[in-house]
Amino acid sequence: TGSILTLGKGSFYARSKKQGINTISSTESELVGLTEGLGNVIWCRNWLIAQRYTSQPATVYQDNQSTIKMVENGETTSNRTRHIATRYFFAHDRVKSGEIQLKYKPTEDMIADLLTKPLQGKAFRKLRDLLLNCKCT
């Protein structure tokens, strides 16, 4: 699982970690990654609010549309995901309360993939530049 936090452009937090549980679908795997990263997102948003910044819902990008639908609709999408209710309800509650909003971002634009996939060439350079907020040569 990879997660990156940004404020504006460029990252200030990046993390790559092996998931602590086995998953049986890509949707479940993405949900595990989402919930593992949400703690840092929520903490950062709450810290900014405590510093008297006005804060909109934190935008969390996800490249799995099934995961987004499952979290936003408040129900599992198949029998293969019924057993992950605890993780799923945590994310759903945060969307419902307005703390976060989930947005789709295509896989080729997911900066966190730089931390979890062996990328080469153009794809590597593109995500590296986005991560560092510079045009590296």
Secondary structure as UniProt FT lines:
FT   STRAND          2..6
FT   STRAND          11..16
FT   HELIX           26..50
FT   TURN            51..52
FT   STRAND          58..62
FT   HELIX           65..73
FT   HELIX           79..84
FT   HELIX           85..97
FT   STRAND          100..104
FT   HELIX           107..109
FT   HELIX           111..115
FT   HELIX           121..132
//
